[in-house]
Amino acid sequence: MFVPSFYREPDHSWMVDLIRGNPLALAVTNGSPETGPYATHLPVIFDPETSGDPTGELPGTTLLGHLNRANPHWAALETGSVLLLTFTGPHSYVSPTVYEKSPAAPTWNFTSVHVRGVVEKIDSTEETLGVVQSTVRAFEGAFGNGWDMTESLGYFRKIVPAVGAFRFRVTGAEGMFKLSQEQPCEVRERVRDSFGQSACTYQRETAGLMSRLP
């Protein structure tokens, strides 16, 4: 991913926060000349066994993901192969009307993290079930209402043979936080204030990140 220097993350923790808050990744592999690239949207979490509570650099951490084994992408994945995971955070269109200057051009403020790493496919049914359970715990804690999965574990065991789980060892990561940094301070503040007052959730979340800029 091409990231101009002024759009790089102010701190590595921004990338960790974006992944935690926007865990539906797009997983991409090259595929073959006949099939072309494979791309699958799938939920991803930090491995609670090895990554603890990462707040620093991503390389060296382990992520967990899973997808449907019926997906041809699963068959195309090989242990030891390289995978790209992309995560998209808050984003929104920026109208020149907010700039209060002319000439001007519209743009799109956005946040994104691209993570490269090595795949390890999980063959064990019990380990796959563990990935599913860890994913439920992570997402219920962050986005749910504290649902207790205990009574559904029997159902989980019935469906888990159709689940393809994998570990993902991060080898590199890039973050793009395009938040009007190229604009003069007063213009950036107008964009942030406009987004902050918007009814659009994406714009308010983008304004929140803009407020964190140094």
CORLINQUI-V788804 format. One line per field, one symbol per residue. ss: DSSP state (H for helix, E for strand, - for the rest). psi: psi as a letter, one per 30 degrees, with the letter a starting at -180 (. if undefined). Layout:
# CORLINQUI-V788804
ss=???
psi=???
This chain:
# CORLINQUI-V788804
ss=----HHH-----HHHHHHHHH--EEEEEEEEE---EEEEEEEEEEE---------------EEEEEEE---HHHHH-----EEEEEEEEEEEEE-HHH--------EEEEEEEEEEEEEEEE--HHHHHHHHHHHHHHHHHH-------HHHHHHHHHHHHHEEEEEEEEEEEEEEEE------HHHHHHHHHHHH----HHHHHHHHHHHH--
psi=kkjkefglkfkffeeeeeeefigjljkklealfefalkkkklkklkjffffbikfbkekflklklllkffkfeeefkkkflkkkkkkkakllkjkfffehlkllklajklkkkkkkakkjkkekeeeeeeeeeeeeeeeeeefaggkjfefgeeeefefffgkjllljjkflkkkjijhgfflleeeeeeeeeeefflfkeeeeeeeeeeffk.
